[in-house]
Structures are given as structure tokens and as C-alpha cells.
Amino acid sequence: MEESHKSDFRKTCIKRLKFDSRFLKYKKDKKTVKELKKLIDIYKPKNVLLYIPMDMEVDVLPLINSLRKSRISVYVPFMVNDSFKLVKYRLPLEKKRFGIKEPKNSFCFQKEIDLAIVPIVGVDKLCKRIGFGKGMYDRFFDRLNYKPTVVFTQLTLCKAKEILTNKYDIQADYIITN
């Protein structure tokens, strides 16, 4: 796998996502969140990893708020060195590295997450994740000693026709997109 192909694909997907996020985003977000709720109803997780969305990602904040009202614990990434730890979602959020919002640092999550909902820039032929190129999610999942159910989300599917990923890149159990 040549890294320049992956980088070129990533740039193309980001450009497309930025463009697509300007049209019918609210409708696409709502539809995707509805599908995520269906999966949550099926799996009945107790601990869920979600993310604080950027403009071109699916807005999962309504889902976070809904889950917090139920008995499901919501955790989000808190960047630490080359990866992240899980912290409980709580307000206020602060803008950090790469323009990503995070809650304040708190104790690291010690239990197992049952369901991980992960944003993607794209996927390759094997449906493995292409992210923003920092490898934080890949390192996080590689360091787990168990495998939660993984769901990728994206406003508009951006899929390569060839294999662009490495063996350590994460793969989803489900991809939910429009």
C-alpha cells in the first residue's frame, strides 16, 4: 500500500465532505442518528464511545443527549500523546488540538465499552477506516484487550476501489451513511 495513494484519497474525501456538508446536512444527520438509535436498541450497550462532531462529520450531539437521559454511559475521546483516553461526556467543551472540542480532563474510563461510534473520512476496499491521518483511533483500538462493536459514520460514503489501509487500521462491524 502506497501512502501517497491513501493521502490523495483522504484529501479527495475531505474536499467532498466539506462540500456535501453544506447541503441537507441537518436531514442527513437526523437520518444517520435515527439509524444509530436502531443499532443501540438492538445491542443495548451500557457504555458507548461517541465523538464530538466537527462540521463535516455526522452531528451525533442529539444522540449523546438522548443517551445521557437513559441508563447508557457516554464516553468521548480525550487526546493524550499519540492516541486518546475515554472520558465521560460532560459540559463545558473546550476547543483543543486540531480544532476538536473536548470535555475537561477527568478520570480515565476503566470499564469496557460495548459500542464504539467512530467518524470516518473514508473507507477502502476492505471497509477499513481512513481518518484524518493522525492514527489516534487505530492506536486506541490496538491497545484494547477486547473488541467492542464498531460503527463508522459519515455524511456521504467515500469508498476507495482499492486497499489503502494497513493491517492495524480499524474495521467496522457497521457503516452508517447517507
C-alpha positions as CSV (number, residue, x, y, z in Angstrom):
1,M,0.0,0.0,0.0
2,E,1.5,3.3,-1.1
3,E,1.0,6.1,1.5
4,S,0.6,8.8,-1.2
5,H,-2.5,7.0,-2.6
6,K,-4.0,7.0,0.9
7,S,-3.1,10.6,1.4
8,D,-4.6,11.6,-2.0
9,F,-7.8,9.6,-1.3
10,R,-8.0,11.3,2.1
11,K,-7.7,14.8,0.6
12,T,-10.4,13.9,-2.0
13,C,-12.8,12.7,0.6
14,I,-12.3,15.7,2.9
15,K,-12.9,18.0,0.0
16,R,-16.1,16.1,-0.9
17,L,-17.3,16.0,2.8
18,K,-16.7,19.8,3.2
19,F,-18.8,20.4,0.0
20,D,-21.5,17.8,0.9
21,S,-21.8,19.2,4.5
22,R,-23.2,22.4,3.0
23,F,-26.3,20.7,1.6
24,L,-29.1,19.0,3.5
25,K,-26.7,18.3,6.5
26,Y,-29.5,18.6,9.1
27,K,-31.6,16.0,7.2
28,K,-28.6,13.6,6.7
29,D,-27.6,14.0,10.4
30,K,-31.1,13.2,11.5
31,K,-31.4,10.1,9.3
32,T,-28.0,8.8,10.4
33,V,-28.7,9.3,14.1
34,K,-32.1,7.5,13.6
35,E,-30.2,4.5,12.2
36,L,-27.7,4.6,15.1
37,K,-30.5,4.6,17.6
38,K,-31.9,1.4,15.9
39,L,-28.5,-0.3,16.4
40,I,-28.4,0.9,20.0
41,D,-31.9,-0.6,20.5
42,I,-30.6,-4.0,19.1
43,Y,-27.3,-4.1,21.1
44,K,-28.5,-2.4,24.3
45,P,-25.0,-1.2,25.2
46,K,-24.2,0.1,28.7
47,N,-21.1,2.1,27.7
48,V,-20.8,3.8,24.4
49,L,-17.9,5.7,22.8
50,L,-19.1,8.6,20.7
51,Y,-17.3,11.7,19.4
52,I,-17.7,15.5,19.5
53,P,-18.5,16.3,15.8
54,M,-16.7,18.6,13.6
55,D,-18.6,20.5,10.8
56,M,-18.1,17.8,8.1
57,E,-18.9,14.9,10.5
58,V,-22.3,13.5,11.4
59,D,-23.8,15.6,14.2
60,V,-24.2,13.0,17.0
61,L,-24.9,15.5,19.7
62,P,-28.7,14.8,19.7
63,L,-27.8,11.1,20.2
64,I,-25.4,11.9,23.0
65,N,-28.1,14.0,24.8
66,S,-30.7,11.2,24.3
67,L,-28.3,8.5,25.6
68,R,-27.4,10.6,28.6
69,K,-31.1,10.7,29.6
70,S,-31.2,6.9,29.5
71,R,-29.1,4.5,31.5
72,I,-26.3,4.4,28.9
73,S,-23.0,6.0,29.8
74,V,-21.4,8.1,27.0
75,Y,-17.7,8.5,26.7
76,V,-15.7,10.6,24.2
77,P,-12.1,10.8,23.3
78,F,-9.7,13.0,25.2
79,M,-6.4,13.4,23.3
80,V,-3.3,12.2,25.2
81,N,0.0,11.9,23.3
82,D,-0.4,9.8,20.2
83,S,-3.9,8.5,21.0
84,F,-6.6,9.3,23.4
85,K,-8.3,8.1,26.6
86,L,-12.0,7.9,27.2
87,V,-13.6,10.4,29.5
88,K,-17.3,10.8,30.4
89,Y,-19.1,13.3,28.2
90,R,-19.9,16.5,30.1
91,L,-20.1,20.2,29.5
92,P,-18.5,22.6,29.1
93,L,-16.5,21.6,26.0
94,E,-13.2,23.3,25.1
95,K,-11.6,23.6,21.7
96,K,-8.3,21.7,21.7
97,R,-5.7,20.5,19.2
98,F,-6.8,20.2,15.6
99,G,-9.9,22.3,16.4
100,I,-11.5,19.3,18.2
101,K,-13.7,20.0,21.2
102,E,-13.3,18.0,24.3
103,P,-14.7,18.0,27.9
104,K,-12.3,18.8,30.7
105,N,-9.9,16.0,31.6
106,S,-11.3,13.6,34.1
107,F,-10.6,10.1,35.4
108,C,-9.9,7.6,32.6
109,F,-12.7,5.2,31.8
110,Q,-11.9,1.8,33.4
111,K,-14.8,-0.5,32.1
112,E,-15.2,-1.9,28.7
113,I,-17.1,0.0,26.0
114,D,-19.8,-2.1,24.3
115,L,-20.3,0.0,21.3
116,A,-18.0,2.5,19.5
117,I,-19.4,5.0,17.1
118,V,-16.5,6.4,15.1
119,P,-16.4,9.2,12.4
120,I,-14.6,8.4,9.2
121,V,-13.1,10.4,6.3
122,G,-13.5,7.3,4.0
123,V,-13.1,3.6,3.8
124,D,-11.0,1.4,1.5
125,K,-12.0,-1.7,-0.4
126,L,-11.8,-3.8,2.9
127,C,-14.1,-1.2,4.6
128,K,-11.2,-0.2,6.9
129,R,-11.2,3.3,8.2
130,I,-9.4,6.2,6.6
131,G,-9.3,9.0,9.1
132,F,-7.6,12.4,9.3
133,G,-4.1,10.7,9.3
134,K,-3.1,11.0,12.9
135,G,-3.8,7.3,13.7
136,M,-5.3,8.1,17.1
137,Y,-8.3,5.8,16.7
138,D,-6.1,3.0,15.3
139,R,-3.7,3.2,18.3
140,F,-6.6,3.4,20.7
141,F,-8.3,0.3,19.4
142,D,-5.0,-1.6,19.0
143,R,-4.3,-1.1,22.7
144,L,-7.6,-2.5,23.9
145,N,-7.6,-6.1,25.0
146,Y,-11.1,-6.7,23.7
147,K,-13.2,-5.7,20.7
148,P,-16.3,-3.6,21.0
149,T,-18.9,-3.4,18.2
150,V,-17.6,-0.7,15.9
151,V,-19.9,1.5,13.8
152,F,-18.5,4.0,11.3
153,T,-20.5,7.2,10.5
154,Q,-20.2,9.5,7.5
155,L,-22.5,12.1,5.9
156,T,-21.8,10.7,2.4
157,L,-19.9,7.4,1.8
158,C,-16.5,7.9,0.4
159,K,-15.1,4.5,-0.6
160,A,-11.9,3.6,-2.4
161,K,-11.9,0.8,-5.0
162,E,-8.5,-0.5,-3.8
163,I,-6.9,-1.4,-0.5
164,L,-5.3,1.7,1.1
165,T,-5.1,0.6,4.7
166,N,-2.6,-1.3,6.9
167,K,-3.3,-4.4,9.0
168,Y,-3.6,-2.2,12.1
169,D,-6.2,0.1,10.7
170,I,-9.6,-0.5,12.3
171,Q,-12.5,-2.1,10.5
172,A,-16.2,-1.6,11.2
173,D,-18.9,-4.0,12.0
174,Y,-21.4,-1.5,10.5
175,I,-21.1,1.7,8.3
176,I,-24.0,4.1,8.6
177,T,-24.1,6.8,6.0
178,N,-26.5,8.5,3.5
